[in-house]
Amino acid sequence: SRLGLERTLGLYRDGDEIVVSSFIQRYYDVADPTVFSTADVSAIDEDMLKSAKESQAMLDELLKPINHKCLVETCDDVREAILTMAEKEKVDMIVVGSRGLSALSRFVLGSTSQYLVNHADVPVLVVPPGTTQHAPQNSDKKA
């Protein structure tokens, strides 16, 4: 996600708004009371949200000089949450990191970035792991 943010900042122009979102996917079955009680589920959600909001507060401070908004929420499916957020916020592009899963892992686990590329109504920029080259900075200079 750090690499995705760096790439996004490289594309940023005055007047743009960056929407940074953190979605915390529930990996437990909230419908099965034998696994977690309602109180357990609430406590888990609260802890995850608290941690994500602390991270977002630091990010909010870092991005203070530019037009941005930070969103944090829990969800059942990160892929659909990203698409819903993109539509609601009327974004022009989705920038997402890739974990670099093998073909077998992508087949078994699915790939969020691949799903977004195939289902988003806006362009999706996938930043692979280990990307060190930054996007070119926008400049008023002519070559």
N, C-alpha and C positions, 0 to 999 in steps of 0.2 A: 504494500500500500504506500510505503514511502516513495518508491520509484514512480508509482502512478501519480502521486501528488507532485513530485518533481517535474514529471512530464507535463502535467496540467499547468503548473506555474510557468513552464516554458511557452505554453500556448496563450497564456493570459494577456489580454489587451485592456487598456483603460476602457471603462464602461462595461466590461464583462462582469458577471457574477459567478463565483465558484460555489457549488453546493457540495459540501463534503458530508457524506452520510456513512453512518456505521449501523449495520443491521446485525443484531444478535439472534442467531437462529436457535430455536429450541430443539434440542436433540433428545428430548424425552417425551414420552407419551402422556400428555396432560389428561387424557381421557381414561387412563388406567390407574384407578385409585390404589391398586396393590403395589405400584411402583413408587409413586409420590403422592403425598396428601396435598390438598389445596394449599395449606400453609407452607409446605416444602416448595411447591412450585412458585408461590409468591416470593419466598425468600431467595430462591435461585434467581428469578427474574430481577429482583431488587439488587442483588449482588452484581450480576452481570451488567445491568444498566448503570449502577454506580461507577463501576470500573470504566465502562465506555464513556460515561459523561466526564470523568476525570481526565481521560485521554483527550476528549474533545475540547475541554477547557484549555488544556495546554496548546492544542492545535489552534484554537480560536485566538489565543494570545499571539501565536506565531504569525497567523494570517491577518492580524489586525490592520496592517496598512492597505490591504486590498479588499474589494467588495466581495463578501462571502457570507455563507450561512452554514452552520454545522447542525446536522440532524442525527439523532440517536433513537433507535427503537428496537424492540424485540419483534420477531416475526416467525412464522412457521416455514417459510420458503424464501430464502435470501434472493433468489433469482426473480421471483414475482414481486418482492418488495422493491427491488431496484427498478424494475419496469414501472411499477405504480408510482414511485417517487419521481422518476424521469418524466412521466406524463403530468403528474400534479405540479411539478416545479417548472414544466415547460423547458426542459434542458435542450440544448442544441447538440450535445455530444455526451456520451458516457465514457469515462476513462476507468478502466478496471485492470487490476493486476492479475497475472496468471501465475499459478503455483508451479507450473511445469510438470504436470502429471504425465505419466507414461500413457500410451494408447490404451493399455489394459485398465489402468486406474480411471481414465476418463470414461471408458465404457461402463465400468462397474459403479463408480461414484458419480459420474456426470461431471460436466465442467460448467461452472457458472459463466465464465467468459464465453465459451462456445454457445451456451444457451442464449446469452444476451446478444451475441452477434446474429443469431438466427431469429430472434423474436423482437428485438428493439425496433422502434419506429424512427430512431435517430442513429447516426453513425456511432460505432463503438470502437474505441482505441484500446487495444489489449497490450499492456506493457509486460513483456516476459521477465521472469526472474533473472537477475544478474545484469540487467540493462544498465550500462554506466554512461552511455552517451545521452546527453540532455537534448531535448528538442531545441531547435534554433530559437534564439530570442527574437522577438519581433523588433524591427528596427525601421526607422524612417529613412535610413541611409539607402541610397540606390547603388547598385553594383556597377 
